[in-house]
Amino acid sequence: MFTAAAEGLLKQAREIPEEELGRFVSHVAALLQGRDAGAEAVDCLQRLHLVVAATKYPRTLDGKFVELLQTVLCSPKYPEQVQVLCAAILREMSPCNELILSCDDVQDTKLLSLISSILLAQGDKKAEVSAVAQRVVKVLEGRLPEGQSFRHILPVLSNVISISPVSLAEEQINVVSKKMVDWLRYASTQQGVPQPSGGFFSNPRARQPGPVTEVDGAIATDFFTVLSLAQHYTEDQWLNMQAFSMLRKWLLCYGGEGLSTPNSDDRSEMDGSVISMVSTTSTSSHLLPPKERLREKAFEYCQRLIEQSNRRALKKADGELQKACLIEAVTILDIICKQDSSYVYRTLSSLKILHSRISGDVAFARALLPLAQFFLNHSETAAVDSDAVYKHLFTEIPAQLFHNPSLAFEFIQFCKDNSQLFTDTSSIFRQSFPNLFKFLAWNSPSLISEFVDLLPFLLDAGTAIEIFHLLLDLPCLTAALDIQLSTSCMPSARSTSLSASEKAACDPAVKPATCLEAFRHPLYKSMFQYLLRVEAAPEDSPERLIPLRQLLGSLASSPRVVQCAETVPVLLELFFSVVAEFADKPLINQLVLLVLQRSDQLYETSAFKDDVYRVLSSQLLTLCKLHPALLVELSKELLEFLASVNNIRNKEALFTHMVWAIGEYMSVSYDKRCTVEQINRFFEALEATLFEITQLRPLASIPNYAPRVITVLMTTLTKLASRSQDLIPRVSLFLSKMRMFVQSPAVTSVYCEEDREEILNRATELMNLLKMPSVAQFVFTPPVDVATTAFQRDANESLPFALRIVSRLLEGGAGFMPG
């Protein structure tokens, strides 16, 4: 976020009129053409750069002024700061039609760097990328004049690789590879000489260079790396560091082509120490082709970095550099081993030692990800069991560092990138899903898109039920993590005498007053442990969490909990769509029962309950459609659910969808076990429910049930009666009384005219259709292969379009009206 002053400057720069901009450009041109382009010219160029860069729309500058900027850029008489600003303005104007710059004959490396940056920003309209690549490589091949440095053009080469790797030919790749070998392996081990300050008392001996040191202060005894320290660095040391920074990109682009495997497939090297592998160089190394020689030197360099990462840094900044270099080194070793499998055995030993050394230190947690990636890619080649590496990664890191946002993103991205490989090779990945969800619970907004991609790989028949419960309890998990983190941040040193609140937290007879007290309370401790578990526990019952959900309700307004709750409906939708692809009949039955059970066991926040309830209601129909026979198999549980009028009040949408599913799928067409007796049982349960909510009692208040509930109940009863025609008289009698129901004063005081008309029209249509039982049976129970045609698609509230056609044919006689 910008400060108010910065926002004001940006707004002013964006809104400057073209006329005023033209006058300002003329003033800048006059300054650049004057004798001395000094401080005022620099200030004006900075302002012009802000104007050009402040808007995403290109600013149009006078063509002559653009030519002047290019002239100033290429002229040696102007100060370097002025040239840098001219280059920055030209870059911001890219693509620029007035550009006449060329890098073909540029000798000065600083100027080549500035011109190349402008050319690369043009979008390669005129093969600028290739021209820059050719010139940079040609300069690298030659000998630089005094005072020039390759340091300025290596970033240009890195940009060329990123934009268009094909810009370099095979010969040019070999040239750069040879250079990188020299920079990586043969940099000076003596510190650079500082620039002399001059003066009569300056001491030449004080400026004599000493050896470079390690991060722990010891004198370096091996070759120079990016982890070697000096007060002043030599030119080749700077090139060493730059070469390492672009090594990974270079190997990925050019390291894998034309492999000629070196004779290094010696498994005995696995027993050698890191130092011996680093220090010992093959006598035939210089005979290798340039790419393979670079791979060999890159391997030695990375092994040396691993050795250096074991030293205790004297400065915090050097310690952070160690971790970053260690991650890069392991990643590069992984690339090398992919390109040449003979390096696997030479690498495996040192990485095993490295893992055992850093696995217990959370400060190196990020380095465990490339380590796991290496073992995931190469353990099969080396015939090594790497489950211990994966188990430590998935069980320890998320539980301890779920609150680290950058690590969370990298961890989930790692899982996402390797999800297919993990599911094919290791069960630990899926079994660790409770730990992975901790990242999502704490970092919901930033990780939701990654989890949408990851969730399908965590789901199978063994984890589906537990993940369903965990998704519904995700806001509870966020609240529990908040409490856990707050508890862990408390001072560890405690006095021997406990405070009153601490004693209460340990007394099972005393109910905890706060969530923090409950975290240590014996009655709640096991609940917290289950919610914060690190691995799947399918044998445990999530019903034990009911008291904990109520207790954690006090944190429902926490912003982090609210953000987490907003992600649950999206993941629930995805959950059901994925499960539908592999679920068998027992799993579907179990899910249906859980939907009915968990719909009133949700975290206590109204917005969350409403959103989740909406998803559960709609997905109930999907499950019934997938396995219609569940209505017969779960008839006992479903009848209990339908018999309770409270379920209409508390679970109206769920109840309505369940009733619709019964009318649609409770048929012998879908399950041969669907007998008349079972149809009659469902009919009687629904009839009693409809009677209960439409019964007119003197002085009794009429509950305001949605008209949809009444119409769906009437329609389902009619459908069931069409399949057991002995029930038709009972339905017809009931429907005939609906006019009296909707016209009663108690009902008119609750329902509006439109709602009453909807109920009455539905009753009329159903009565008319029951006058022709055979037609009613066809309309309500078509053959399964007909039920999906356009003629049978449901219109309003599950009534087939055919019902309305038949109803209109029968209308015209008053005798058909109910009442």
Residue pairs with C-beta under 8 A, 6 or more apart in sequence:
2 10
9 50
10 50
10 54
13 50
13 51
13 54
13 55
14 54
14 55
16 24
16 51
18 60
21 51
21 59
22 62
24 44
24 47
24 48
24 51
25 48
25 61
25 62
25 65
27 44
28 41
28 44
28 45
28 48
28 65
29 64
29 65
29 68
31 37
31 40
31 41
31 44
32 41
32 68
32 69
32 72
32 78
32 82
33 68
34 41
37 72
37 78
37 79
37 82
38 79
41 82
42 79
42 81
42 82
42 85
45 82
45 85
45 86
45 89
46 85
48 89
49 85
49 88
49 89
49 92
51 59
52 59
52 61
52 89
52 92
52 93
53 92
58 93
59 93
61 93
63 98
66 90
66 93
66 96
66 98
66 99
67 98
67 100
69 86
69 89
69 90
70 86
70 90
70 99
70 100
70 101
72 78
72 82
72 83
72 86
73 83
73 86
73 87
73 90
73 101
73 111
73 114
73 115
74 101
74 111
74 115
76 108
80 110
83 111
83 114
84 114
87 114
87 115
87 117
87 118
90 96
90 99
90 101
90 118
91 117
91 118
91 121
94 118
94 121
94 122
94 123
95 121
95 122
95 123
95 125
96 122
99 118
99 122
101 115
101 118
101 119
102 115
102 131
103 112
103 115
103 116
103 119
103 131
103 132
103 135
104 131
104 135
106 112
106 115
106 135
107 139
107 145
107 148
108 148
109 139
109 144
109 148
109 149
109 150
109 151
109 152
109 153
110 152
112 135
112 136
112 139
112 152
112 153
112 156
113 152
113 153
113 155
113 156
116 132
116 135
116 136
116 153
116 156
116 159
117 156
117 159
119 128
119 129
119 131
119 132
120 128
120 129
120 132
120 156
120 159
120 160
120 163
122 128
124 130
124 163
124 164
129 160
129 163
129 164
129 167
130 164
130 167
132 156
132 160
132 167
133 157
133 160
133 164
133 167
133 168
133 172
134 167
134 172
136 153
136 156
136 157
136 160
137 157
137 168
137 172
137 175
137 176
139 150
139 153
140 150
140 153
140 157
140 175
140 176
140 179
141 175
144 150
149 235
149 238
150 239
151 235
151 238
151 239
151 242
154 239
154 242
154 243
154 246
155 242
157 176
157 246
158 245
158 246
158 249
160 167
160 168
161 168
161 246
161 249
161 250
161 253
162 249
165 253
165 254
168 176
168 254
170 258
173 254
173 290
173 291
174 289
174 290
174 291
175 290
176 250
177 250
177 254
177 290
177 291
177 293
177 294
178 290
178 293
178 294
179 243
180 243
180 247
180 250
180 294
180 297
181 290
181 293
181 294
181 297
183 236
183 239
183 240
183 242
183 243
184 240
184 243
184 244
184 247
184 294
184 297
184 298
184 301
185 223
185 297
185 300
185 301
186 223
186 236
187 223
187 224
187 234
187 236
187 237
187 239
187 240
188 224
188 234
188 236
188 237
189 211
189 212
189 220
189 223
189 224
189 228
190 209
190 210
190 211
190 212
190 234
191 209
191 210
191 211
191 212
191 230
191 231
191 232
191 233
191 234
192 209
192 230
192 232
192 233
192 234
192 235
192 237
193 207
193 208
193 209
193 232
194 207
194 231
194 232
196 202
196 207
209 232
211 219
211 220
212 219
212 220
212 224
212 228
212 229
212 230
212 237
213 219
213 220
213 228
213 229
213 230
214 220
214 227
214 228
214 229
214 308
214 311
215 227
215 229
215 308
215 311
215 312
215 313
215 314
215 315
215 318
215 319
215 321
215 322
216 311
216 312
216 313
216 314
217 314
218 311
220 228
222 278
222 279
222 304
222 307
223 304
224 237
224 240
225 240
225 244
225 301
225 304
225 305
225 308
225 325
226 240
226 241
226 244
226 245
226 305
226 321
226 325
227 305
227 308
227 309
227 318
227 321
227 322
227 325
228 237
228 308
229 318
230 237
233 241
244 301
244 328
247 298
247 301
247 332
248 328
248 331
248 332
248 335
250 294
251 294
251 295
251 298
251 332
251 335
251 336
251 339
252 335
254 291
255 291
255 294
255 295
255 335
255 336
255 339
256 338
256 339
257 291
258 289
258 291
259 292
259 339
259 340
260 288
260 289
260 292
261 340
261 341
261 342
262 282
262 288
262 292
262 296
262 340
262 342
263 284
264 282
264 342
264 343
264 346
265 341
265 342
265 345
266 345
266 346
267 345
269 277
269 345
269 346
269 349
270 345
270 346
270 348
270 349
271 349
272 349
274 303
274 306
274 307
274 350
274 353
275 307
277 300
277 303
277 346
277 350
278 300
278 303
278 304
278 307
281 300
282 296
285 293
285 296
285 297
286 293
288 296
292 340
295 336
295 339
295 340
295 343
298 332
298 336
299 333
299 336
299 343
299 346
299 347
301 329
302 329
302 330
302 332
302 333
302 336
303 329
303 333
303 350
305 325
305 326
305 328
305 329
306 326
306 329
306 330
306 350
306 351
306 354
308 322
308 325
309 322
309 323
309 325
309 326
309 329
309 354
310 357
311 322
313 319
313 321
313 322
319 363
323 363
323 364
323 366
323 367
326 354
326 358
326 364
326 367
327 366
327 367
327 369
327 370
330 351
330 354
330 367
330 370
330 371
330 374
331 370
331 373
333 343
333 347
333 351
333 374
334 370
334 373
334 374
334 377
334 378
336 343
336 347
337 343
337 344
337 347
337 374
337 377
337 378
338 377
341 378
341 381
344 378
344 381
344 382
345 382
347 374
347 378
348 378
348 382
348 384
351 371
351 374
351 375
354 371
355 368
355 371
355 389
358 364
358 367
358 368
359 368
359 392
359 396
362 397
362 400
362 401
365 397
365 400
365 401
365 404
365 407
366 407
366 410
368 392
368 393
368 397
369 393
369 410
369 411
369 414
371 389
372 386
372 389
372 390
372 393
372 414
373 414
373 418
375 384
375 386
375 389
375 390
376 386
376 390
376 418
376 421
376 422
376 425
379 385
379 386
380 425
387 426
387 428
390 422
390 426
390 428
390 429
391 428
394 428
394 429
394 432
394 435
394 436
394 534
395 432
395 435
395 534
395 535
397 407
397 411
398 411
398 432
398 435
398 436
398 438
398 439
398 534
399 435
399 438
399 532
399 534
401 407
401 408
402 408
402 438
402 439
402 441
402 442
402 443
402 481
403 442
403 481
403 485
405 443
405 446
408 439
408 442
408 443
408 446
408 447
409 443
409 446
409 447
409 450
411 439
412 436
412 439
412 440
412 447
412 450
412 451
412 454
413 450
415 422
415 429
415 436
415 454
416 450
416 453
416 454
419 429
419 453
419 454
419 457
420 457
422 428
422 429
422 430
422 457
423 429
423 430
423 457
429 457
429 458
430 457
430 458
430 460
430 462
430 463
430 536
431 463
431 535
431 536
432 534
432 535
432 536
433 458
433 463
433 466
433 467
433 470
433 536
434 466
434 470
434 533
434 534
434 535
434 536
434 537
435 534
435 535
436 454
436 458
437 470
437 474
437 477
438 477
438 481
438 532
439 447
440 447
440 448
440 451
440 474
440 564
440 567
441 474
441 475
441 477
441 478
441 481
441 564
442 478
442 481
442 560
442 564
444 478
444 560
444 563
444 564
444 566
444 567
445 563
445 567
448 567
448 570
448 571
451 567
451 571
452 570
452 571
452 574
455 467
455 571
455 574
455 575
455 578
456 574
456 578
458 467
459 467
459 575
459 578
459 579
459 582
460 582
461 582
461 583
461 584
461 587
462 536
462 538
463 536
463 538
464 575
464 579
464 583
464 587
464 591
465 538
465 587
465 590
465 591
465 594
466 536
466 537
466 538
467 575
468 575
468 591
468 594
468 598
469 542
469 594
469 598
470 477
471 568
471 571
471 572
471 575
472 568
472 572
472 598
472 601
472 602
472 603
472 612
473 531
473 542
473 545
473 549
473 603
474 564
474 565
474 567
474 568
474 571
475 556
475 561
475 564
475 565
475 568
475 603
475 605
475 608
476 531
476 545
476 548
476 549
476 552
476 603
477 531
477 532
477 564
478 558
478 560
478 561
478 564
479 515
479 552
479 555
479 556
479 558
479 561
480 528
480 531
480 532
480 548
480 552
481 532
482 555
482 558
482 560
482 561
483 515
483 516
483 519
483 528
483 555
484 519
484 528
484 532
486 516
487 516
487 519
487 520
498 506
501 513
501 517
502 520
504 510
504 512
504 513
504 517
505 512
505 517
505 518
505 519
505 520
505 521
506 520
506 521
506 522
508 521
508 522
508 523
512 518
512 521
512 524
512 551
514 554
515 551
515 552
515 554
515 555
518 524
518 528
518 548
518 551
519 525
519 528
523 547
524 547
524 548
524 551
526 544
527 544
527 545
527 547
527 548
528 548
530 537
530 540
530 542
530 544
530 545
531 545
531 548
543 601
546 601
549 601
549 602
549 603
549 604
550 604
552 603
553 603
553 604
553 605
555 561
556 562
556 603
556 604
556 605
556 608
557 605
561 605
562 605
565 603
565 605
565 607
565 608
565 611
566 611
568 608
568 611
568 612
569 611
569 612
569 614
569 615
572 612
572 615
572 616
572 619
573 615
573 619
576 615
576 619
576 622
576 623
579 587
579 591
580 622
580 626
583 591
583 626
585 627
585 629
585 630
585 633
588 623
588 626
588 627
588 630
589 627
589 630
589 633
589 634
591 623
592 620
592 623
592 624
592 630
592 634
593 634
593 637
595 616
595 619
595 620
595 623
595 654
596 637
596 641
596 654
596 658
598 616
599 613
599 616
599 651
599 654
600 650
600 651
602 608
602 609
602 612
602 613
603 609
613 651
613 653
613 654
614 653
616 654
617 653
617 654
617 656
617 657
618 657
620 654
620 657
620 658
620 661
621 657
621 660
621 661
623 630
624 630
624 631
624 661
624 664
624 665
625 661
625 665
628 665
628 670
628 671
629 670
629 671
629 673
631 638
631 661
631 662
631 665
631 666
631 671
631 674
631 682
632 666
632 671
632 673
632 674
632 678
635 678
635 681
635 682
638 658
638 662
638 682
639 681
639 682
639 685
641 647
641 655
641 658
642 655
642 658
642 659
642 662
642 682
642 685
642 686
642 689
643 685
643 688
643 689
645 689
645 692
645 693
647 654
647 655
648 655
648 689
648 693
648 705
648 709
649 703
652 705
652 706
652 709
655 709
656 706
656 708
656 709
656 712
659 686
659 709
659 712
659 713
659 716
660 712
660 715
660 716
660 798
662 682
662 686
662 716
662 720
663 712
663 715
663 716
663 717
663 719
663 720
663 780
663 798
664 719
664 798
666 674
666 678
666 679
666 682
666 719
666 720
666 723
667 674
667 723
667 781
668 674
668 723
669 781
669 782
669 783
669 784
669 787
670 784
676 723
676 724
679 720
679 723
679 724
679 727
680 724
680 727
682 720
683 717
683 720
683 721
683 724
683 727
686 713
686 716
686 717
686 720
687 717
687 730
687 734
689 713
690 710
690 713
690 714
690 717
690 734
691 734
693 703
693 705
693 709
693 710
693 713
694 710
694 738
694 741
696 702
696 740
696 741
696 744
696 746
696 747
700 746
701 746
702 746
702 747
702 749
702 750
704 750
704 751
707 751
707 755
707 758
707 759
708 797
710 759
711 758
711 759
711 762
711 797
712 797
712 798
714 734
714 735
714 738
714 759
714 762
714 763
714 766
715 762
715 766
715 797
715 798
715 799
717 727
717 731
717 734
718 731
718 735
718 766
718 769
718 770
718 776
718 780
719 780
719 781
720 727
721 727
721 728
721 730
721 731
721 770
722 728
722 770
722 773
722 776
722 777
722 779
722 780
722 781
723 777
723 780
723 781
725 773
725 777
728 770
728 773
731 766
731 770
732 767
732 770
735 763
735 766
735 767
735 770
735 818
736 767
736 818
736 819
737 818
737 819
738 759
738 760
738 763
738 818
738 819
739 760
739 763
739 817
739 818
739 819
740 819
741 747
741 759
742 748
742 751
742 756
742 759
742 760
743 756
743 819
747 756
748 756
751 759
760 818
762 797
762 799
763 818
764 807
764 816
764 817
764 818
765 799
765 803
765 804
765 807
766 803
767 816
767 818
768 806
768 807
768 810
768 811
768 816
769 775
769 776
769 779
769 803
769 806
769 807
769 810
770 776
771 810
771 816
772 806
772 810
775 806
778 802
779 800
779 802
779 803
779 806
780 800
780 803
782 792
786 792
791 800
791 801
791 802
792 800
792 801
792 802
793 800
793 801
794 800
795 801
795 804
810 816
